[in-house]
Structure formats: structure tokens, C-alpha cells
């Protein structure tokens, strides 16, 4: 499994990678724009990104804009039968259920900060990427 971690805070990226490394190949992006370029690079090599852990609040291209861009970019691929990327939002919001309603159907789940390994792995399991 290939996991892309997108967060503007390098320490958060490192922590998520540390917890998820046993479950797949991890790559980190410190911005939405960098993440889009990484996804394009994989696709041009005919490789997939299975899962994205995406910070909601980032400067520049925030999580909402990044999510919309990923979904627009992958639409032609999905129409050809290629699976959609599972996107799990990382949020410090006090009301993460609001994010789930806003992004209903577009994200596989959310993890509220602060998090631990169990919360991240649970999100992977709920998204269908890991067996329980």
C-alpha cells in the first residue's frame, strides 16, 4: 500500500510516517501543491496512491482545495475503473463530524489531532485498506 501524508508541519508528517510505515510505503508532502505533484509523478509512472492522510488546515492550498483538486484529477481514472484514492482528513477541529458532513462521499474518514497509532490504524481499517 502506498500512503501519502500531507501536512504543513514536518513533525506531524514524521509522526504519521513512523506509525504507518509498517502498513505501507509512505511519502510526505508539506503542502497541497507538493502533494499534487507527487500524485502526478506516481500516475505518470503508472503507479497508484492508495491512501492520503490530509491535513485540513494548511497555508496556501488548504485541505479542502487539495481534496477538490485530487478528486478532479482522478475523475477520468475513476471513469476507467481505477479505484479512487482513500482520503482520511487530519484535523485539529473541535467538531470533526462537521468535516465528515461537509465532505460526505469524498473522504474515507477523519482522525482528530492529537492522535496516536491506534487512531491512524483504525482509520485505515475503517476505510477498507486493512483487514481487522
GROMACS elastic network, one bead per residue, 0.5 to 0.9 nm:
[ bonds ]
;  ai    aj funct       b0    kb
    1    23     6  0.70689   500
    1    25     6  0.61614   500
    1    26     6  0.85499   500
    1    48     6  0.89082   500
    1    49     6  0.76996   500
    1    50     6  0.60089   500
    1    51     6  0.77825   500
    1   129     6  0.81971   500
    2    23     6  0.88333   500
    2    24     6  0.55781   500
    2    26     6  0.60386   500
    2    27     6  0.78673   500
    2    48     6  0.72819   500
    2    49     6  0.51989   500
    2    50     6  0.52750   500
    2    51     6  0.65068   500
    2    52     6  0.86731   500
    3    17     6  0.87700   500
    3    20     6  0.82421   500
    3    21     6  0.88680   500
    3    23     6  0.87944   500
    3    24     6  0.64495   500
    3    25     6  0.59945   500
    3    27     6  0.63468   500
    3    28     6  0.85271   500
    3    49     6  0.63148   500
    3    50     6  0.60911   500
    3    52     6  0.57020   500
    3    53     6  0.75188   500
    4    25     6  0.84919   500
    4    26     6  0.58117   500
    4    28     6  0.57509   500
    4    29     6  0.73419   500
    4    35     6  0.76980   500
    4    38     6  0.86073   500
    4    39     6  0.85391   500
    4    49     6  0.70202   500
    4    50     6  0.81706   500
    4    51     6  0.62795   500
    4    53     6  0.63184   500
    4    54     6  0.82332   500
    5    13     6  0.61489   500
    5    16     6  0.72946   500
    5    17     6  0.74080   500
    5    26     6  0.71639   500
    5    27     6  0.61857   500
    5    29     6  0.61364   500
    5    30     6  0.83590   500
    5    35     6  0.83257   500
    5    51     6  0.85332   500
    5    52     6  0.58084   500
    5    54     6  0.62908   500
    5    55     6  0.83581   500
    6     9     6  0.88574   500
    6    13     6  0.69564   500
    6    27     6  0.87275   500
    6    28     6  0.59792   500
    6    30     6  0.57975   500
    6    31     6  0.63449   500
    6    32     6  0.68374   500
    6    34     6  0.86693   500
    6    35     6  0.66278   500
    6    52     6  0.72781   500
    6    53     6  0.60593   500
    6    55     6  0.60043   500
    6    63     6  0.86246   500
    6    90     6  0.89629   500
    7    10     6  0.70493   500
    7    11     6  0.89877   500
    7    12     6  0.67592   500
    7    13     6  0.60248   500
    7    28     6  0.79235   500
    7    29     6  0.65758   500
    7    30     6  0.51605   500
    7    31     6  0.63463   500
    7    32     6  0.81365   500
    7    53     6  0.82382   500
    7    54     6  0.64664   500
    7    55     6  0.50668   500
    7    56     6  0.83424   500
    7    57     6  0.84346   500
    7    58     6  0.70506   500
    7    63     6  0.88602   500
    7    90     6  0.83994   500
    8    11     6  0.89722   500
    8    12     6  0.81260   500
    8    13     6  0.80199   500
    8    29     6  0.76803   500
    8    31     6  0.56071   500
    8    32     6  0.85888   500
    8    55     6  0.77055   500
    8    57     6  0.85421   500
    8    58     6  0.59035   500
    8    59     6  0.75650   500
    9    12     6  0.54704   500
    9    13     6  0.65700   500
    9    14     6  0.88991   500
    9    30     6  0.67431   500
    9    58     6  0.87913   500
   10    13     6  0.50437   500
   10    14     6  0.61724   500
   10    15     6  0.86347   500
   10    28     6  0.86357   500
   10    29     6  0.87088   500
   10    30     6  0.67752   500
   11    14     6  0.50812   500
   11    15     6  0.61579   500
   11    16     6  0.86562   500
   12    15     6  0.50736   500
   12    16     6  0.61286   500
   12    17     6  0.84524   500
   13    16     6  0.52833   500
   13    17     6  0.60806   500
   13    18     6  0.85342   500
   13    27     6  0.89730   500
   13    28     6  0.62628   500
   13    29     6  0.78567   500
   13    30     6  0.78718   500
   14    17     6  0.50873   500
   14    18     6  0.60393   500
   14    19     6  0.87183   500
   14    28     6  0.81006   500
   15    18     6  0.50233   500
   15    19     6  0.63436   500
   15    20     6  0.86601   500
   15   116     6  0.89212   500
   16    19     6  0.52455   500
   16    20     6  0.60870   500
   16    21     6  0.83343   500
   16    53     6  0.85420   500
   16   116     6  0.86090   500
   16   117     6  0.79157   500
   16   120     6  0.78337   500
   17    20     6  0.51203   500
   17    21     6  0.55346   500
   17    25     6  0.89471   500
   17    26     6  0.61461   500
   17    27     6  0.77822   500
   17    28     6  0.78595   500
   18    21     6  0.56182   500
   18    22     6  0.82385   500
   18   117     6  0.87934   500
   19    22     6  0.72786   500
   19    23     6  0.85183   500
   19   116     6  0.79338   500
   19   117     6  0.53249   500
   19   118     6  0.87135   500
   19   120     6  0.76749   500
   19   121     6  0.82362   500
   20    23     6  0.53503   500
   20    24     6  0.66602   500
   20    25     6  0.83566   500
   20    26     6  0.73842   500
   20   117     6  0.76371   500
   20   120     6  0.75841   500
   20   121     6  0.74163   500
   21    24     6  0.54967   500
   21    25     6  0.62865   500
   21    26     6  0.62273   500
   22    25     6  0.81955   500
   23    26     6  0.88063   500
   23   121     6  0.85480   500
   23   130     6  0.83649   500
   27    38     6  0.86816   500
   28    35     6  0.78388   500
   29    32     6  0.73212   500
   29    33     6  0.85046   500
   29    34     6  0.56932   500
   29    35     6  0.52417   500
   29    36     6  0.89960   500
   29    38     6  0.79315   500
   30    33     6  0.85857   500
   30    34     6  0.67435   500
   30    35     6  0.76103   500
   30    58     6  0.89373   500
   31    34     6  0.52442   500
   31    35     6  0.62799   500
   31    36     6  0.87744   500
   31    58     6  0.72027   500
   31    59     6  0.78572   500
   31    60     6  0.77029   500
   31    61     6  0.69084   500
   31    62     6  0.79157   500
   31    66     6  0.88368   500
   32    35     6  0.50236   500
   32    36     6  0.62558   500
   32    37     6  0.87911   500
   32    54     6  0.85921   500
   32    58     6  0.80228   500
   32    59     6  0.89883   500
   32    60     6  0.78263   500
   32    61     6  0.52528   500
   32    62     6  0.64785   500
   32    63     6  0.69692   500
   32    65     6  0.79033   500
   32    66     6  0.52675   500
   32    67     6  0.86343   500
   33    36     6  0.52012   500
   33    37     6  0.65112   500
   33    38     6  0.88264   500
   33    60     6  0.84300   500
   33    61     6  0.64726   500
   33    66     6  0.75124   500
   34    37     6  0.52082   500
   34    38     6  0.63247   500
   34    39     6  0.88075   500
   35    39     6  0.62142   500
   35    40     6  0.86065   500
   35    66     6  0.81916   500
   36    39     6  0.51755   500
   36    40     6  0.62086   500
   36    41     6  0.86096   500
   36    66     6  0.75984   500
   36    69     6  0.78195   500
   36    70     6  0.70409   500
   37    40     6  0.50693   500
   37    41     6  0.61255   500
   37    42     6  0.87515   500
   38    41     6  0.50351   500
   38    42     6  0.63743   500
   38    43     6  0.87105   500
   39    42     6  0.51953   500
   39    43     6  0.62172   500
   39    44     6  0.86142   500
   39    48     6  0.79397   500
   39    49     6  0.68901   500
   39    70     6  0.84322   500
   40    43     6  0.50764   500
   40    44     6  0.60279   500
   40    45     6  0.86019   500
   40    73     6  0.88818   500
   41    44     6  0.52060   500
   41    45     6  0.64279   500
   41    46     6  0.87469   500
   41    47     6  0.85695   500
   42    45     6  0.51569   500
   42    46     6  0.63029   500
   42    48     6  0.61368   500
   42    49     6  0.72587   500
   43    47     6  0.52155   500
   43    48     6  0.61598   500
   43    49     6  0.82766   500
   44    47     6  0.74074   500
   45    48     6  0.87691   500
   48    85     6  0.83014   500
   49    52     6  0.75136   500
   49    85     6  0.64039   500
   49    86     6  0.86520   500
   50    83     6  0.84084   500
   50    84     6  0.79555   500
   50    85     6  0.52545   500
   50    86     6  0.61977   500
   50    87     6  0.86552   500
   50   129     6  0.81576   500
   51    85     6  0.55404   500
   51    87     6  0.57423   500
   51    88     6  0.75185   500
   51   124     6  0.83691   500
   51   129     6  0.81965   500
   52    85     6  0.70589   500
   52    86     6  0.62538   500
   52    88     6  0.60716   500
   52    89     6  0.81243   500
   53    86     6  0.86259   500
   53    87     6  0.60392   500
   53    89     6  0.57577   500
   53    90     6  0.63833   500
   53   110     6  0.85607   500
   53   111     6  0.88059   500
   54    63     6  0.62651   500
   54    66     6  0.83507   500
   54    67     6  0.80795   500
   54    87     6  0.68956   500
   54    88     6  0.61082   500
   54    90     6  0.55257   500
   54    91     6  0.84147   500
   54   110     6  0.89616   500
   55    58     6  0.67436   500
   55    62     6  0.78185   500
   55    63     6  0.56527   500
   55    88     6  0.86869   500
   55    89     6  0.58184   500
   55    91     6  0.59768   500
   55    92     6  0.86975   500
   56    62     6  0.62791   500
   56    64     6  0.64759   500
   56    66     6  0.89791   500
   56    89     6  0.62620   500
   56    90     6  0.60548   500
   56    91     6  0.55475   500
   56    92     6  0.81606   500
   56    93     6  0.87394   500
   56    99     6  0.88858   500
   57    62     6  0.55735   500
   57    63     6  0.58957   500
   57    64     6  0.82440   500
   57    90     6  0.86958   500
   57    91     6  0.72529   500
   57    92     6  0.82109   500
   58    61     6  0.67390   500
   58    63     6  0.65227   500
   59    62     6  0.59264   500
   61    64     6  0.79670   500
   61    65     6  0.58337   500
   61    66     6  0.61959   500
   62    65     6  0.54693   500
   62    66     6  0.60916   500
   62    67     6  0.85650   500
   63    67     6  0.59325   500
   63    68     6  0.85303   500
   63    89     6  0.79618   500
   64    67     6  0.51693   500
   64    68     6  0.62600   500
   64    69     6  0.86376   500
   64   103     6  0.87432   500
   65    68     6  0.51102   500
   65    69     6  0.60946   500
   65    70     6  0.86052   500
   66    69     6  0.50947   500
   66    70     6  0.61436   500
   66    71     6  0.86068   500
   67    70     6  0.52130   500
   67    71     6  0.62064   500
   67    72     6  0.86212   500
   67    87     6  0.80119   500
   67   106     6  0.80846   500
   67   107     6  0.85295   500
   68    71     6  0.51946   500
   68    72     6  0.61272   500
   68    73     6  0.85624   500
   68   106     6  0.88141   500
   69    72     6  0.51143   500
   69    73     6  0.60323   500
   69    74     6  0.85446   500
   70    73     6  0.51221   500
   70    74     6  0.60909   500
   70    75     6  0.85466   500
   70    85     6  0.85262   500
   71    74     6  0.52684   500
   71    75     6  0.60674   500
   71    84     6  0.81954   500
   71    85     6  0.84739   500
   71   106     6  0.79134   500
   72    75     6  0.53615   500
   72    76     6  0.81842   500
   73    76     6  0.71647   500
   73    77     6  0.80807   500
   74    77     6  0.51388   500
   74    78     6  0.61489   500
   74    79     6  0.86523   500
   74    82     6  0.87325   500
   74    84     6  0.71498   500
   74    85     6  0.82632   500
   75    78     6  0.51168   500
   75    79     6  0.62151   500
   75    80     6  0.87531   500
   75    84     6  0.83489   500
   76    79     6  0.50620   500
   76    80     6  0.64718   500
   76    81     6  0.89895   500
   76    82     6  0.88903   500
   77    80     6  0.50915   500
   77    81     6  0.66271   500
   77    82     6  0.54200   500
   77    83     6  0.78474   500
   77    84     6  0.81435   500
   78    81     6  0.50232   500
   78    83     6  0.59321   500
   78    84     6  0.61181   500
   79    82     6  0.72591   500
   81    84     6  0.89100   500
   83    86     6  0.87388   500
   84    87     6  0.88804   500
   85   107     6  0.89240   500
   86   106     6  0.85732   500
   86   107     6  0.65947   500
   86   108     6  0.56447   500
   86   109     6  0.86253   500
   86   124     6  0.88901   500
   86   127     6  0.69100   500
   86   128     6  0.89076   500
   86   129     6  0.83349   500
   87   106     6  0.75897   500
   87   108     6  0.54715   500
   87   109     6  0.71377   500
   87   110     6  0.84515   500
   87   127     6  0.86543   500
   88   107     6  0.59180   500
   88   108     6  0.54916   500
   88   110     6  0.50038   500
   88   111     6  0.71134   500
   88   123     6  0.72937   500
   88   124     6  0.83084   500
   88   127     6  0.83160   500
   89    99     6  0.83590   500
   89   100     6  0.88189   500
   89   107     6  0.72539   500
   89   108     6  0.81963   500
   89   109     6  0.64014   500
   89   111     6  0.62008   500
   89   112     6  0.82581   500
   90   110     6  0.58176   500
   90   111     6  0.50162   500
   90   112     6  0.58972   500
   90   113     6  0.67491   500
   91    94     6  0.84648   500
   91    96     6  0.68734   500
   91    99     6  0.86527   500
   91   110     6  0.72531   500
   91   111     6  0.64043   500
   91   113     6  0.57378   500
   91   114     6  0.86785   500
   92    95     6  0.86243   500
   92    96     6  0.79420   500
   92   111     6  0.87122   500
   92   112     6  0.57059   500
   92   114     6  0.72812   500
   93    96     6  0.56031   500
   93    98     6  0.89657   500
   93    99     6  0.85461   500
   93   112     6  0.71485   500
   93   113     6  0.79330   500
   94    97     6  0.88897   500
   94   112     6  0.82969   500
   95    98     6  0.56371   500
   95    99     6  0.74025   500
   96    99     6  0.51513   500
   96   100     6  0.66328   500
   96   101     6  0.89448   500
   96   110     6  0.72675   500
   96   111     6  0.81146   500
   96   112     6  0.68273   500
   97   101     6  0.63737   500
   97   102     6  0.86515   500
   97   110     6  0.84901   500
   98   101     6  0.51435   500
   98   102     6  0.61556   500
   98   103     6  0.85981   500
   99   102     6  0.50083   500
   99   103     6  0.60266   500
   99   104     6  0.81146   500
   99   110     6  0.80975   500
  100   103     6  0.52589   500
  100   104     6  0.55061   500
  100   105     6  0.86177   500
  100   106     6  0.88800   500
  100   107     6  0.75002   500
  100   108     6  0.88488   500
  100   109     6  0.69760   500
  100   110     6  0.72851   500
  101   105     6  0.87526   500
  102   106     6  0.89860   500
  103   106     6  0.52747   500
  103   107     6  0.61090   500
  104   107     6  0.65215   500
  104   108     6  0.86204   500
  105   108     6  0.76099   500
  107   110     6  0.78374   500
  108   123     6  0.80322   500
  108   124     6  0.87205   500
  108   126     6  0.77417   500
  108   127     6  0.53588   500
  108   128     6  0.88430   500
  109   123     6  0.64582   500
  109   124     6  0.87457   500
  109   126     6  0.76844   500
  109   127     6  0.69846   500
  110   120     6  0.89883   500
  110   123     6  0.70415   500
  111   114     6  0.85044   500
  111   115     6  0.69598   500
  111   119     6  0.66232   500
  111   120     6  0.67739   500
  111   123     6  0.70468   500
  112   115     6  0.62402   500
  112   119     6  0.84617   500
  113   116     6  0.86330   500
  115   118     6  0.80521   500
  115   119     6  0.60974   500
  115   120     6  0.72659   500
  116   119     6  0.55534   500
  116   120     6  0.66587   500
  116   121     6  0.88895   500
  117   120     6  0.52658   500
  117   121     6  0.61385   500
  117   122     6  0.84633   500
  118   121     6  0.51665   500
  118   122     6  0.58932   500
  118   123     6  0.85190   500
  119   122     6  0.50684   500
  119   123     6  0.62237   500
  119   124     6  0.87968   500
  120   123     6  0.51507   500
  120   124     6  0.64856   500
  120   125     6  0.88218   500
  121   124     6  0.50351   500
  121   125     6  0.62454   500
  121   126     6  0.86497   500
  121   130     6  0.81796   500
  122   125     6  0.50121   500
  122   126     6  0.60835   500
  122   127     6  0.85166   500
  122   130     6  0.87962   500
  122   132     6  0.86972   500
  123   126     6  0.51103   500
  123   127     6  0.61217   500
  123   128     6  0.87500   500
  123   129     6  0.89165   500
  124   127     6  0.51551   500
  124   128     6  0.65286   500
  124   129     6  0.54567   500
  124   130     6  0.58761   500
  124   131     6  0.88701   500
  125   128     6  0.52304   500
  125   129     6  0.57233   500
  125   131     6  0.60785   500
  125   132     6  0.62494   500
  126   129     6  0.75901   500
  126   130     6  0.79078   500
  126   132     6  0.88352   500
  127   130     6  0.77411   500
  128   131     6  0.70735   500
